[in-house]
């Protein structure tokens, strides 16, 4: 079992590092999807669709005026910042990163977490009473010689294995949360950016375009050209109709064109 | 322009360079629409304006408006053929009226053509079938008034 800390302490990477990490994960997903290196058959990353940024979020947020003006601040109160519980026996259901990456992330996160834990542990160790030592002596004296000799090695091996598995789980949990935060930030920033463009930039640009004499002249020329094109088409069609009608009448009258020639 | 040179211009044109029945009928339809809208707008403006300004519509104003509206089609066609060789319908359809040989119409001839066409519309319409067999696609009205209707070359087109 994981001995490095409780699951509630699993995600300790500071927020300033989580956001770049999430962005990097999204970028990697995009690259994998574009270059077809992902194993998913539908072109999306398993369990982590990049389309979440491209599709529904912006449209869904258009009708959410409460998001305007609160892009990054919304992240502070968003539920994505809550600690992610790491299961003891199973990895994250839908891993967004591989084992090696998760291991590295988890190692970094564990390092950060351990730094604080060491301080607390040092204080706790200083307060351990002598009864801890006596209890250890009683345990050792109650076991066989072989067991007593190999116990430290077995405990160390088990601890290393558990620690590695827990580190991977920790890394995946951190990566999943970082990705979620990155997606949320991108969605909020996109919505606010669009709202700003629509509310401030577009009206000004439209006013400038409408007031610009060159644009007006261009619009007039376009309209004039369209009307001329339509008139030309009508003329050509009517001219063809003239010829066709005359040919029909002549066939009806049974007169040859040559007879009419002067 | 002499008569000889006019004859040369007329002889240089092919049959397909003269406007046919369909183009001329469409042009007349456009003219009718323009005249209808213009007459309705003018009458509404004059009579409605008098009603607003004076509080009533004087009888003399009604008579004058009716007279102007009655003369409007004749003036419209005559002035259009005389000044431009084209009416609004002719402009849209790209056809123009001219004298035989290519010279532009003078006002008496344009007025005569307008009066005959407006007074005898049925004869004008029936006489238009003559264009099917005439080498210059002339109708009866064209034969009587010594005119012909040609396609105006498109901009950039070579004669």
Boltz contact constraints between the chains, C-beta under 6 A:
constraints:
  - contact:
      token1: [A, 231]
      token2: [B, 92]
      max_distance: 6.0
  - contact:
      token1: [A, 235]
      token2: [B, 93]
      max_distance: 6.0
  - contact:
      token1: [A, 235]
      token2: [B, 94]
      max_distance: 6.0
  - contact:
      token1: [A, 238]
      token2: [B, 22]
      max_distance: 6.0
  - contact:
      token1: [A, 238]
      token2: [B, 23]
      max_distance: 6.0
  - contact:
      token1: [A, 238]
      token2: [B, 26]
      max_distance: 6.0
  - contact:
      token1: [A, 241]
      token2: [B, 22]
      max_distance: 6.0
  - contact:
      token1: [A, 242]
      token2: [B, 20]
      max_distance: 6.0
  - contact:
      token1: [A, 242]
      token2: [B, 22]
      max_distance: 6.0
  - contact:
      token1: [A, 242]
      token2: [B, 23]
      max_distance: 6.0
  - contact:
      token1: [A, 245]
      token2: [B, 22]
      max_distance: 6.0
  - contact:
      token1: [A, 246]
      token2: [B, 132]
      max_distance: 6.0
  - contact:
      token1: [A, 249]
      token2: [B, 132]
      max_distance: 6.0
  - contact:
      token1: [A, 260]
      token2: [B, 133]
      max_distance: 6.0
  - contact:
      token1: [A, 262]
      token2: [B, 135]
      max_distance: 6.0
